[in-house]
Amino acid sequence: MITVTKEDLIQLGFGTSQAQTIIRLAKHYMVQEGFDYYSSRRLGRVPVHAVEHILGITLKVSKEVSFNGERV
């Protein structure tokens, strides 16, 4: 599952406040879907599909995973 943070949304061109609002709404959506894990105030990472649901668009987000400096 690919996830996004506020910083990821800022890199995609959203403003700081707008990114915070999107994350908050996505967390609320996930709680409504039955994932109580996302009710944590300290959690700032949400699944891409939740953000796509909030925005109504498909995001092209790629995560490069590395282990000890090498791509996996």
N, CA, C and O atoms as a Tripos MOL2 file, in Angstrom:
@<TRIPOS>MOLECULE
protein
  288   287    72     0     0
PROTEIN
NO_CHARGES

@<TRIPOS>ATOM
      1 N           0.8470   -1.1700    0.0000 N.3       1 MET1
      2 CA          0.0000    0.0000    0.0000 C.3       1 MET1
      3 C           0.8930    1.2340    0.0000 C.2       1 MET1
      4 O           1.7760    1.3770    0.8460 O.2       1 MET1
      5 N           0.6580    2.0990   -0.9340 N.am      2 ILE2
      6 CA          1.4150    3.3470   -1.0060 C.3       2 ILE2
      7 C           0.6970    4.3820   -0.1600 C.2       2 ILE2
      8 O          -0.5240    4.5220   -0.2270 O.2       2 ILE2
      9 N           1.4660    5.0980    0.6290 N.am      3 THR3
     10 CA          0.8970    6.1180    1.5000 C.3       3 THR3
     11 C           1.5000    7.4750    1.1580 C.2       3 THR3
     12 O           2.5400    7.5620    0.5070 O.2       3 THR3
     13 N           0.8310    8.5280    1.6080 N.am      4 VAL4
     14 CA          1.3210    9.8870    1.3940 C.3       4 VAL4
     15 C           1.2780   10.6550    2.7030 C.2       4 VAL4
     16 O           0.4970   10.3470    3.6030 O.2       4 VAL4
     17 N           2.1260   11.6480    2.7850 N.am      5 THR5
     18 CA          2.1730   12.5430    3.9330 C.3       5 THR5
     19 C           1.8910   13.9640    3.4550 C.2       5 THR5
     20 O           1.7430   14.2230    2.2610 O.2       5 THR5
     21 N           1.8240   14.8610    4.4090 N.am      6 LYS6
     22 CA          1.6170   16.2700    4.0880 C.3       6 LYS6
     23 C           2.7500   16.7730    3.1940 C.2       6 LYS6
     24 O           2.5100   17.5250    2.2500 O.2       6 LYS6
     25 N           3.9720   16.3630    3.4870 N.am      7 GLU7
     26 CA          5.1230   16.7980    2.7050 C.3       7 GLU7
     27 C           5.0370   16.3020    1.2600 C.2       7 GLU7
     28 O           5.4250   17.0120    0.3320 O.2       7 GLU7
     29 N           4.5350   15.0950    1.0760 N.am      8 ASP8
     30 CA          4.3500   14.5670   -0.2840 C.3       8 ASP8
     31 C           3.3540   15.4190   -1.0640 C.2       8 ASP8
     32 O           3.5680   15.7170   -2.2400 O.2       8 ASP8
     33 N           2.2710   15.8070   -0.4070 N.am      9 LEU9
     34 CA          1.2620   16.6330   -1.0730 C.3       9 LEU9
     35 C           1.8000   18.0160   -1.3990 C.2       9 LEU9
     36 O           1.4600   18.5910   -2.4330 O.2       9 LEU9
     37 N           2.6410   18.5520   -0.5170 N.am     10 ILE10
     38 CA          3.2600   19.8530   -0.7830 C.3      10 ILE10
     39 C           4.1600   19.7520   -2.0140 C.2      10 ILE10
     40 O           4.1870   20.6670   -2.8380 O.2      10 ILE10
     41 N           4.8990   18.6420   -2.1440 N.am     11 GLN11
     42 CA          5.7560   18.4390   -3.3180 C.3      11 GLN11
     43 C           4.9410   18.3020   -4.6000 C.2      11 GLN11
     44 O           5.4300   18.6030   -5.6880 O.2      11 GLN11
     45 N           3.6880   17.8440   -4.4660 N.am     12 LEU12
     46 CA          2.8180   17.7280   -5.6370 C.3      12 LEU12
     47 C           2.1950   19.0670   -6.0260 C.2      12 LEU12
     48 O           1.5310   19.1620   -7.0590 O.2      12 LEU12
     49 N           2.4040   20.1130   -5.2000 N.am     13 GLY13
     50 CA          1.9300   21.4370   -5.5530 C.3      13 GLY13
     51 C           0.8370   22.0020   -4.6730 C.2      13 GLY13
     52 O           0.3680   23.1120   -4.9210 O.2      13 GLY13
     53 N           0.4180   21.2780   -3.6590 N.am     14 PHE14
     54 CA         -0.5960   21.7970   -2.7450 C.3      14 PHE14
     55 C           0.0720   22.6990   -1.7150 C.2      14 PHE14
     56 O           1.2410   22.5160   -1.3760 O.2      14 PHE14
     57 N          -0.6840   23.6700   -1.2230 N.am     15 GLY15
     58 CA         -0.1770   24.5430   -0.1780 C.3      15 GLY15
     59 C          -0.1440   23.8140    1.1600 C.2      15 GLY15
     60 O          -0.7290   22.7410    1.3040 O.2      15 GLY15
     61 N           0.5420   24.4000    2.1340 N.am     16 THR16
     62 CA          0.6920   23.7690    3.4460 C.3      16 THR16
     63 C          -0.6500   23.5240    4.1120 C.2      16 THR16
     64 O          -0.9230   22.4110    4.5590 O.2      16 THR16
     65 N          -1.4820   24.5350    4.1830 N.am     17 SER17
     66 CA         -2.7880   24.3890    4.8300 C.3      17 SER17
     67 C          -3.6760   23.4180    4.0690 C.2      17 SER17
     68 O          -4.3930   22.6150    4.6660 O.2      17 SER17
     69 N          -3.6230   23.4990    2.7610 N.am     18 GLN18
     70 CA         -4.4250   22.6130    1.9290 C.3      18 GLN18
     71 C          -3.9880   21.1610    2.1150 C.2      18 GLN18
     72 O          -4.8330   20.2690    2.1790 O.2      18 GLN18
     73 N          -2.6970   20.9170    2.2010 N.am     19 ALA19
     74 CA         -2.1840   19.5620    2.4150 C.3      19 ALA19
     75 C          -2.6140   19.0310    3.7750 C.2      19 ALA19
     76 O          -3.0010   17.8680    3.8900 O.2      19 ALA19
     77 N          -2.5500   19.8630    4.8020 N.am     20 GLN20
     78 CA         -2.9900   19.4550    6.1410 C.3      20 GLN20
     79 C          -4.4660   19.0880    6.1390 C.2      20 GLN20
     80 O          -4.8620   18.0980    6.7550 O.2      20 GLN20
     81 N          -5.2680   19.8670    5.4600 N.am     21 THR21
     82 CA         -6.7040   19.6140    5.3860 C.3      21 THR21
     83 C          -6.9900   18.3080    4.6520 C.2      21 THR21
     84 O          -7.8580   17.5390    5.0670 O.2      21 THR21
     85 N          -6.2740   18.0570    3.5770 N.am     22 ILE22
     86 CA         -6.4700   16.8280    2.8120 C.3      22 ILE22
     87 C          -6.1320   15.6140    3.6750 C.2      22 ILE22
     88 O          -6.8760   14.6330    3.6750 O.2      22 ILE22
     89 N          -5.0240   15.6680    4.4090 N.am     23 ILE23
     90 CA         -4.6380   14.5580    5.2920 C.3      23 ILE23
     91 C          -5.7000   14.3520    6.3630 C.2      23 ILE23
     92 O          -6.0740   13.2160    6.6550 O.2      23 ILE23
     93 N          -6.1860   15.4380    6.9490 N.am     24 ARG24
     94 CA         -7.2140   15.3380    7.9910 C.3      24 ARG24
     95 C          -8.4900   14.7100    7.4460 C.2      24 ARG24
     96 O          -9.0750   13.8440    8.0960 O.2      24 ARG24
     97 N          -8.9280   15.1310    6.2680 N.am     25 LEU25
     98 CA        -10.1310   14.5690    5.6580 C.3      25 LEU25
     99 C          -9.9380   13.1030    5.2750 C.2      25 LEU25
    100 O         -10.8560   12.2940    5.4090 O.2      25 LEU25
    101 N          -8.7460   12.7680    4.8000 N.am     26 ALA26
    102 CA         -8.4580   11.3760    4.4360 C.3      26 ALA26
    103 C          -8.4590   10.4910    5.6800 C.2      26 ALA26
    104 O          -8.9360    9.3570    5.6260 O.2      26 ALA26
    105 N          -7.9320   10.9900    6.7950 N.am     27 LYS27
    106 CA         -7.9660   10.2300    8.0450 C.3      27 LYS27
    107 C          -9.4080   10.0120    8.4990 C.2      27 LYS27
    108 O          -9.7690    8.9240    8.9470 O.2      27 LYS27
    109 N         -10.2160   11.0460    8.3790 N.am     28 HIS28
    110 CA        -11.6320   10.9320    8.7490 C.3      28 HIS28
    111 C         -12.3320    9.9000    7.8630 C.2      28 HIS28
    112 O         -13.1300    9.1000    8.3500 O.2      28 HIS28
    113 N         -12.0350    9.9200    6.5790 N.am     29 TYR29
    114 CA        -12.6010    8.9410    5.6430 C.3      29 TYR29
    115 C         -12.2000    7.5180    6.0390 C.2      29 TYR29
    116 O         -13.0340    6.6130    6.0300 O.2      29 TYR29
    117 N         -10.9430    7.3240    6.3800 N.am     30 MET30
    118 CA        -10.4740    5.9890    6.7610 C.3      30 MET30
    119 C         -11.1480    5.5030    8.0450 C.2      30 MET30
    120 O         -11.4570    4.3180    8.1670 O.2      30 MET30
    121 N         -11.3770    6.3950    8.9900 N.am     31 VAL31
    122 CA        -12.0830    6.0070   10.2260 C.3      31 VAL31
    123 C         -13.5100    5.6020    9.8940 C.2      31 VAL31
    124 O         -14.0210    4.6260   10.4430 O.2      31 VAL31
    125 N         -14.1620    6.3450    8.9970 N.am     32 GLN32
    126 CA        -15.5210    5.9950    8.5750 C.3      32 GLN32
    127 C         -15.5580    4.6370    7.8870 C.2      32 GLN32
    128 O         -16.5650    3.9310    7.9610 O.2      32 GLN32
    129 N         -14.4670    4.2650    7.2180 N.am     33 GLU33
    130 CA        -14.3830    2.9760    6.5400 C.3      33 GLU33
    131 C         -14.0960    1.8300    7.5200 C.2      33 GLU33
    132 O         -14.0550    0.6650    7.1250 O.2      33 GLU33
    133 N         -13.8970    2.1690    8.8000 N.am     34 GLY34
    134 CA        -13.7000    1.1400    9.8200 C.3      34 GLY34
    135 C         -12.2700    0.9470   10.2740 C.2      34 GLY34
    136 O         -11.9850    0.0000   11.0070 O.2      34 GLY34
    137 N         -11.3730    1.8080    9.8660 N.am     35 PHE35
    138 CA         -9.9740    1.7080   10.2620 C.3      35 PHE35
    139 C          -9.7010    2.6950   11.3940 C.2      35 PHE35
    140 O          -9.2580    3.8190   11.1590 O.2      35 PHE35
    141 N          -9.9700    2.2620   12.6180 N.am     36 ASP36
    142 CA         -9.8210    3.1380   13.7860 C.3      36 ASP36
    143 C          -8.3800    3.5640   14.0260 C.2      36 ASP36
    144 O          -8.1320    4.5300   14.7470 O.2      36 ASP36
    145 N          -7.4490    2.8690   13.4430 N.am     37 TYR37
    146 CA         -6.0290    3.2100   13.5530 C.3      37 TYR37
    147 C          -5.7850    4.6640   13.1420 C.2      37 TYR37
    148 O          -4.9150    5.3330   13.7000 O.2      37 TYR37
    149 N          -6.5450    5.1420   12.1810 N.am     38 TYR38
    150 CA         -6.3500    6.4890   11.6460 C.3      38 TYR38
    151 C          -6.9620    7.5890   12.5180 C.2      38 TYR38
    152 O          -6.9110    8.7620   12.1470 O.2      38 TYR38
    153 N          -7.5380    7.2300   13.6670 N.am     39 SER39
    154 CA         -8.0780    8.2500   14.5700 C.3      39 SER39
    155 C          -6.9850    8.8480   15.4430 C.2      39 SER39
    156 O          -7.2570    9.7760   16.2060 O.2      39 SER39
    157 N          -5.7720    8.3520   15.3560 N.am     40 SER40
    158 CA         -4.6470    8.8660   16.1240 C.3      40 SER40
    159 C          -4.2880   10.2750   15.6600 C.2      40 SER40
    160 O          -4.1610   10.5320   14.4630 O.2      40 SER40
    161 N          -4.1280   11.1730   16.6100 N.am     41 ARG41
    162 CA         -3.7790   12.5540   16.2730 C.3      41 ARG41
    163 C          -2.3640   12.6700   15.7340 C.2      41 ARG41
    164 O          -2.0640   13.5760   14.9570 O.2      41 ARG41
    165 N          -1.5030   11.7660   16.1390 N.am     42 ARG42
    166 CA         -0.0960   11.8570   15.7560 C.3      42 ARG42
    167 C           0.2010   11.2450   14.3900 C.2      42 ARG42
    168 O           1.2860   11.4420   13.8420 O.2      42 ARG42
    169 N          -0.7410   10.5180   13.8500 N.am     43 LEU43
    170 CA         -0.5310    9.8620   12.5640 C.3      43 LEU43
    171 C          -0.6760   10.8710   11.4310 C.2      43 LEU43
    172 O          -1.6770   11.5820   11.3530 O.2      43 LEU43
    173 N           0.3210   10.9330   10.5570 N.am     44 GLY44
    174 CA          0.2850   11.8880    9.4540 C.3      44 GLY44
    175 C           0.4670   11.2480    8.1000 C.2      44 GLY44
    176 O           0.8200   11.9250    7.1340 O.2      44 GLY44
    177 N           0.2330    9.9540    8.0150 N.am     45 ARG45
    178 CA          0.4220    9.2130    6.7680 C.3      45 ARG45
    179 C          -0.8670    8.4700    6.4510 C.2      45 ARG45
    180 O          -1.3940    7.7460    7.2960 O.2      45 ARG45
    181 N          -1.3740    8.6490    5.2390 N.am     46 VAL46
    182 CA         -2.6340    8.0150    4.8420 C.3      46 VAL46
    183 C          -2.4620    7.3200    3.4910 C.2      46 VAL46
    184 O          -1.5790    7.6880    2.7170 O.2      46 VAL46
    185 N          -3.2950    6.3200    3.2020 N.am     47 PRO47
    186 CA         -3.2030    5.6480    1.9030 C.3      47 PRO47
    187 C          -3.5460    6.5850    0.7420 C.2      47 PRO47
    188 O          -4.3700    7.4900    0.8770 O.2      47 PRO47
    189 N          -2.9040    6.3510   -0.3800 N.am     48 VAL48
    190 CA         -3.1400    7.1710   -1.5640 C.3      48 VAL48
    191 C          -4.6080    7.1090   -1.9820 C.2      48 VAL48
    192 O          -5.1780    8.1210   -2.3900 O.2      48 VAL48
    193 N          -5.2280    5.9220   -1.8830 N.am     49 HIS49
    194 CA         -6.6110    5.7990   -2.3340 C.3      49 HIS49
    195 C          -7.5520    6.6750   -1.5090 C.2      49 HIS49
    196 O          -8.5820    7.1090   -2.0250 O.2      49 HIS49
    197 N          -7.2330    6.9470   -0.2520 N.am     50 ALA50
    198 CA         -8.0670    7.8310    0.5660 C.3      50 ALA50
    199 C          -7.9500    9.2730    0.0660 C.2      50 ALA50
    200 O          -8.9460    9.9920   -0.0080 O.2      50 ALA50
    201 N          -6.7390    9.6860   -0.2730 N.am     51 VAL51
    202 CA         -6.5300   11.0390   -0.8090 C.3      51 VAL51
    203 C          -7.2090   11.1660   -2.1670 C.2      51 VAL51
    204 O          -7.8220   12.1920   -2.4620 O.2      51 VAL51
    205 N          -7.1030   10.1330   -2.9910 N.am     52 GLU52
    206 CA         -7.7590   10.1590   -4.2970 C.3      52 GLU52
    207 C          -9.2740   10.2520   -4.1380 C.2      52 GLU52
    208 O          -9.9390   10.9240   -4.9260 O.2      52 GLU52
    209 N          -9.8140    9.5920   -3.1410 N.am     53 HIS53
    210 CA        -11.2550    9.6640   -2.8850 C.3      53 HIS53
    211 C         -11.6530   11.0860   -2.4880 C.2      53 HIS53
    212 O         -12.6790   11.5910   -2.9450 O.2      53 HIS53
    213 N         -10.8630   11.7220   -1.6570 N.am     54 ILE54
    214 CA        -11.1510   13.0880   -1.1990 C.3      54 ILE54
    215 C         -11.0650   14.0720   -2.3690 C.2      54 ILE54
    216 O         -11.9380   14.9240   -2.5330 O.2      54 ILE54
    217 N         -10.0130   13.9510   -3.1800 N.am     55 LEU55
    218 CA         -9.7920   14.9000   -4.2720 C.3      55 LEU55
    219 C         -10.6150   14.5870   -5.5170 C.2      55 LEU55
    220 O         -10.9180   15.4830   -6.3060 O.2      55 LEU55
    221 N         -10.9730   13.3310   -5.6920 N.am     56 GLY56
    222 CA        -11.7240   12.9380   -6.8800 C.3      56 GLY56
    223 C         -10.8600   12.7970   -8.1230 C.2      56 GLY56
    224 O         -11.3700   12.8090   -9.2430 O.2      56 GLY56
    225 N          -9.5590   12.6640   -7.9280 N.am     57 ILE57
    226 CA         -8.6380   12.4840   -9.0560 C.3      57 ILE57
    227 C          -7.6750   11.3470   -8.7290 C.2      57 ILE57
    228 O          -7.5570   10.9340   -7.5760 O.2      57 ILE57
    229 N          -6.9970   10.8510   -9.7430 N.am     58 THR58
    230 CA         -5.9850    9.8230   -9.5500 C.3      58 THR58
    231 C          -4.6250   10.4860   -9.4490 C.2      58 THR58
    232 O          -4.2590   11.2980  -10.2990 O.2      58 THR58
    233 N          -3.8750   10.1420   -8.4100 N.am     59 LEU59
    234 CA         -2.5460   10.7120   -8.2170 C.3      59 LEU59
    235 C          -1.4980    9.7710   -8.7740 C.2      59 LEU59
    236 O          -1.6130    8.5530   -8.6380 O.2      59 LEU59
    237 N          -0.4920   10.3240   -9.3890 N.am     60 LYS60
    238 CA          0.6510    9.5450   -9.8610 C.3      60 LYS60
    239 C           1.7510    9.7040   -8.8170 C.2      60 LYS60
    240 O           2.5800   10.6100   -8.9000 O.2      60 LYS60
    241 N           1.7440    8.8080   -7.8380 N.am     61 VAL61
    242 CA          2.7180    8.8530   -6.7600 C.3      61 VAL61
    243 C           3.5530    7.5960   -6.8300 C.2      61 VAL61
    244 O           3.0170    6.4870   -6.8440 O.2      61 VAL61
    245 N           4.8520    7.7590   -6.8730 N.am     62 SER62
    246 CA          5.7310    6.5870   -6.8680 C.3      62 SER62
    247 C           6.6640    6.7130   -5.6790 C.2      62 SER62
    248 O           7.2160    7.7790   -5.4050 O.2      62 SER62
    249 N           6.8230    5.6220   -4.9930 N.am     63 LYS63
    250 CA          7.7270    5.5810   -3.8490 C.3      63 LYS63
    251 C           8.9140    4.7230   -4.2250 C.2      63 LYS63
    252 O           8.7580    3.5730   -4.6360 O.2      63 LYS63
    253 N          10.0830    5.2780   -4.0840 N.am     64 GLU64
    254 CA         11.2870    4.5170   -4.3370 C.3      64 GLU64
    255 C          11.7430    3.9560   -3.0010 C.2      64 GLU64
    256 O          12.0440    4.7000   -2.0680 O.2      64 GLU64
    257 N          11.7890    2.6590   -2.9240 N.am     65 VAL65
    258 CA         12.1610    1.9960   -1.6860 C.3      65 VAL65
    259 C          13.6400    1.6570   -1.7450 C.2      65 VAL65
    260 O          14.1170    1.0860   -2.7260 O.2      65 VAL65
    261 N          14.3640    2.0110   -0.6870 N.am     66 SER66
    262 CA         15.7800    1.6810   -0.6490 C.3      66 SER66
    263 C          16.1130    0.9850    0.6600 C.2      66 SER66
    264 O          15.4800    1.2170    1.6900 O.2      66 SER66
    265 N          17.0940    0.1520    0.5940 N.am     67 PHE67
    266 CA         17.5560   -0.5670    1.7670 C.3      67 PHE67
    267 C          19.0790   -0.4350    1.7910 C.2      67 PHE67
    268 O          19.7590   -0.9240    0.8890 O.2      67 PHE67
    269 N          19.6030    0.2120    2.8030 N.am     68 ASN68
    270 CA         21.0500    0.4480    2.9170 C.3      68 ASN68
    271 C          21.6060    1.1770    1.7020 C.2      68 ASN68
    272 O          22.7020    0.8810    1.2270 O.2      68 ASN68
    273 N          20.8320    2.1290    1.2140 N.am     69 GLY69
    274 CA         21.2790    2.9430    0.0940 C.3      69 GLY69
    275 C          21.1280    2.3150   -1.2730 C.2      69 GLY69
    276 O          21.4880    2.9340   -2.2740 O.2      69 GLY69
    277 N          20.6020    1.0930   -1.3420 N.am     70 GLU70
    278 CA         20.4040    0.4270   -2.6230 C.3      70 GLU70
    279 C          18.9340    0.3280   -2.9370 C.2      70 GLU70
    280 O          18.1240    0.0680   -2.0480 O.2      70 GLU70
    281 N          18.5740    0.5330   -4.1930 N.am     71 ARG71
    282 CA         17.1720    0.3810   -4.5930 C.3      71 ARG71
    283 C          16.7420   -1.0650   -4.4870 C.2      71 ARG71
    284 O          17.4990   -1.9870   -4.7910 O.2      71 ARG71
    285 N          15.5180   -1.2400   -4.0520 N.am     72 VAL72
    286 CA         14.9550   -2.5940   -3.9470 C.3      72 VAL72
    287 C          13.8790   -2.7560   -4.9760 C.2      72 VAL72
    288 O          13.2680   -3.8210   -5.0670 O.2      72 VAL72
@<TRIPOS>BOND
     1     1     2 1
     2     2     3 1
     3     3     4 2
     4     3     5 am
     5     5     6 1
     6     6     7 1
     7     7     8 2
     8     7     9 am
     9     9    10 1
    10    10    11 1
    11    11    12 2
    12    11    13 am
    13    13    14 1
    14    14    15 1
    15    15    16 2
    16    15    17 am
    17    17    18 1
    18    18    19 1
    19    19    20 2
    20    19    21 am
    21    21    22 1
    22    22    23 1
    23    23    24 2
    24    23    25 am
    25    25    26 1
    26    26    27 1
    27    27    28 2
    28    27    29 am
    29    29    30 1
    30    30    31 1
    31    31    32 2
    32    31    33 am
    33    33    34 1
    34    34    35 1
    35    35    36 2
    36    35    37 am
    37    37    38 1
    38    38    39 1
    39    39    40 2
    40    39    41 am
    41    41    42 1
    42    42    43 1
    43    43    44 2
    44    43    45 am
    45    45    46 1
    46    46    47 1
    47    47    48 2
    48    47    49 am
    49    49    50 1
    50    50    51 1
    51    51    52 2
    52    51    53 am
    53    53    54 1
    54    54    55 1
    55    55    56 2
    56    55    57 am
    57    57    58 1
    58    58    59 1
    59    59    60 2
    60    59    61 am
    61    61    62 1
    62    62    63 1
    63    63    64 2
    64    63    65 am
    65    65    66 1
    66    66    67 1
    67    67    68 2
    68    67    69 am
    69    69    70 1
    70    70    71 1
    71    71    72 2
    72    71    73 am
    73    73    74 1
    74    74    75 1
    75    75    76 2
    76    75    77 am
    77    77    78 1
    78    78    79 1
    79    79    80 2
    80    79    81 am
    81    81    82 1
    82    82    83 1
    83    83    84 2
    84    83    85 am
    85    85    86 1
    86    86    87 1
    87    87    88 2
    88    87    89 am
    89    89    90 1
    90    90    91 1
    91    91    92 2
    92    91    93 am
    93    93    94 1
    94    94    95 1
    95    95    96 2
    96    95    97 am
    97    97    98 1
    98    98    99 1
    99    99   100 2
   100    99   101 am
   101   101   102 1
   102   102   103 1
   103   103   104 2
   104   103   105 am
   105   105   106 1
   106   106   107 1
   107   107   108 2
   108   107   109 am
   109   109   110 1
   110   110   111 1
   111   111   112 2
   112   111   113 am
   113   113   114 1
   114   114   115 1
   115   115   116 2
   116   115   117 am
   117   117   118 1
   118   118   119 1
   119   119   120 2
   120   119   121 am
   121   121   122 1
   122   122   123 1
   123   123   124 2
   124   123   125 am
   125   125   126 1
   126   126   127 1
   127   127   128 2
   128   127   129 am
   129   129   130 1
   130   130   131 1
   131   131   132 2
   132   131   133 am
   133   133   134 1
   134   134   135 1
   135   135   136 2
   136   135   137 am
   137   137   138 1
   138   138   139 1
   139   139   140 2
   140   139   141 am
   141   141   142 1
   142   142   143 1
   143   143   144 2
   144   143   145 am
   145   145   146 1
   146   146   147 1
   147   147   148 2
   148   147   149 am
   149   149   150 1
   150   150   151 1
   151   151   152 2
   152   151   153 am
   153   153   154 1
   154   154   155 1
   155   155   156 2
   156   155   157 am
   157   157   158 1
   158   158   159 1
   159   159   160 2
   160   159   161 am
   161   161   162 1
   162   162   163 1
   163   163   164 2
   164   163   165 am
   165   165   166 1
   166   166   167 1
   167   167   168 2
   168   167   169 am
   169   169   170 1
   170   170   171 1
   171   171   172 2
   172   171   173 am
   173   173   174 1
   174   174   175 1
   175   175   176 2
   176   175   177 am
   177   177   178 1
   178   178   179 1
   179   179   180 2
   180   179   181 am
   181   181   182 1
   182   182   183 1
   183   183   184 2
   184   183   185 am
   185   185   186 1
   186   186   187 1
   187   187   188 2
   188   187   189 am
   189   189   190 1
   190   190   191 1
   191   191   192 2
   192   191   193 am
   193   193   194 1
   194   194   195 1
   195   195   196 2
   196   195   197 am
   197   197   198 1
   198   198   199 1
   199   199   200 2
   200   199   201 am
   201   201   202 1
   202   202   203 1
   203   203   204 2
   204   203   205 am
   205   205   206 1
   206   206   207 1
   207   207   208 2
   208   207   209 am
   209   209   210 1
   210   210   211 1
   211   211   212 2
   212   211   213 am
   213   213   214 1
   214   214   215 1
   215   215   216 2
   216   215   217 am
   217   217   218 1
   218   218   219 1
   219   219   220 2
   220   219   221 am
   221   221   222 1
   222   222   223 1
   223   223   224 2
   224   223   225 am
   225   225   226 1
   226   226   227 1
   227   227   228 2
   228   227   229 am
   229   229   230 1
   230   230   231 1
   231   231   232 2
   232   231   233 am
   233   233   234 1
   234   234   235 1
   235   235   236 2
   236   235   237 am
   237   237   238 1
   238   238   239 1
   239   239   240 2
   240   239   241 am
   241   241   242 1
   242   242   243 1
   243   243   244 2
   244   243   245 am
   245   245   246 1
   246   246   247 1
   247   247   248 2
   248   247   249 am
   249   249   250 1
   250   250   251 1
   251   251   252 2
   252   251   253 am
   253   253   254 1
   254   254   255 1
   255   255   256 2
   256   255   257 am
   257   257   258 1
   258   258   259 1
   259   259   260 2
   260   259   261 am
   261   261   262 1
   262   262   263 1
   263   263   264 2
   264   263   265 am
   265   265   266 1
   266   266   267 1
   267   267   268 2
   268   267   269 am
   269   269   270 1
   270   270   271 1
   271   271   272 2
   272   271   273 am
   273   273   274 1
   274   274   275 1
   275   275   276 2
   276   275   277 am
   277   277   278 1
   278   278   279 1
   279   279   280 2
   280   279   281 am
   281   281   282 1
   282   282   283 1
   283   283   284 2
   284   283   285 am
   285   285   286 1
   286   286   287 1
   287   287   288 2
@<TRIPOS>SUBSTRUCTURE
     1 MET1         2 RESIDUE 1 A MET
     2 ILE2         6 RESIDUE 1 A ILE
     3 THR3        10 RESIDUE 1 A THR
     4 VAL4        14 RESIDUE 1 A VAL
     5 THR5        18 RESIDUE 1 A THR
     6 LYS6        22 RESIDUE 1 A LYS
     7 GLU7        26 RESIDUE 1 A GLU
     8 ASP8        30 RESIDUE 1 A ASP
     9 LEU9        34 RESIDUE 1 A LEU
    10 ILE10       38 RESIDUE 1 A ILE
    11 GLN11       42 RESIDUE 1 A GLN
    12 LEU12       46 RESIDUE 1 A LEU
    13 GLY13       50 RESIDUE 1 A GLY
    14 PHE14       54 RESIDUE 1 A PHE
    15 GLY15       58 RESIDUE 1 A GLY
    16 THR16       62 RESIDUE 1 A THR
    17 SER17       66 RESIDUE 1 A SER
    18 GLN18       70 RESIDUE 1 A GLN
    19 ALA19       74 RESIDUE 1 A ALA
    20 GLN20       78 RESIDUE 1 A GLN
    21 THR21       82 RESIDUE 1 A THR
    22 ILE22       86 RESIDUE 1 A ILE
    23 ILE23       90 RESIDUE 1 A ILE
    24 ARG24       94 RESIDUE 1 A ARG
    25 LEU25       98 RESIDUE 1 A LEU
    26 ALA26      102 RESIDUE 1 A ALA
    27 LYS27      106 RESIDUE 1 A LYS
    28 HIS28      110 RESIDUE 1 A HIS
    29 TYR29      114 RESIDUE 1 A TYR
    30 MET30      118 RESIDUE 1 A MET
    31 VAL31      122 RESIDUE 1 A VAL
    32 GLN32      126 RESIDUE 1 A GLN
    33 GLU33      130 RESIDUE 1 A GLU
    34 GLY34      134 RESIDUE 1 A GLY
    35 PHE35      138 RESIDUE 1 A PHE
    36 ASP36      142 RESIDUE 1 A ASP
    37 TYR37      146 RESIDUE 1 A TYR
    38 TYR38      150 RESIDUE 1 A TYR
    39 SER39      154 RESIDUE 1 A SER
    40 SER40      158 RESIDUE 1 A SER
    41 ARG41      162 RESIDUE 1 A ARG
    42 ARG42      166 RESIDUE 1 A ARG
    43 LEU43      170 RESIDUE 1 A LEU
    44 GLY44      174 RESIDUE 1 A GLY
    45 ARG45      178 RESIDUE 1 A ARG
    46 VAL46      182 RESIDUE 1 A VAL
    47 PRO47      186 RESIDUE 1 A PRO
    48 VAL48      190 RESIDUE 1 A VAL
    49 HIS49      194 RESIDUE 1 A HIS
    50 ALA50      198 RESIDUE 1 A ALA
    51 VAL51      202 RESIDUE 1 A VAL
    52 GLU52      206 RESIDUE 1 A GLU
    53 HIS53      210 RESIDUE 1 A HIS
    54 ILE54      214 RESIDUE 1 A ILE
    55 LEU55      218 RESIDUE 1 A LEU
    56 GLY56      222 RESIDUE 1 A GLY
    57 ILE57      226 RESIDUE 1 A ILE
    58 THR58      230 RESIDUE 1 A THR
    59 LEU59      234 RESIDUE 1 A LEU
    60 LYS60      238 RESIDUE 1 A LYS
    61 VAL61      242 RESIDUE 1 A VAL
    62 SER62      246 RESIDUE 1 A SER
    63 LYS63      250 RESIDUE 1 A LYS
    64 GLU64      254 RESIDUE 1 A GLU
    65 VAL65      258 RESIDUE 1 A VAL
    66 SER66      262 RESIDUE 1 A SER
    67 PHE67      266 RESIDUE 1 A PHE
    68 ASN68      270 RESIDUE 1 A ASN
    69 GLY69      274 RESIDUE 1 A GLY
    70 GLU70      278 RESIDUE 1 A GLU
    71 ARG71      282 RESIDUE 1 A ARG
    72 VAL72      286 RESIDUE 1 A VAL
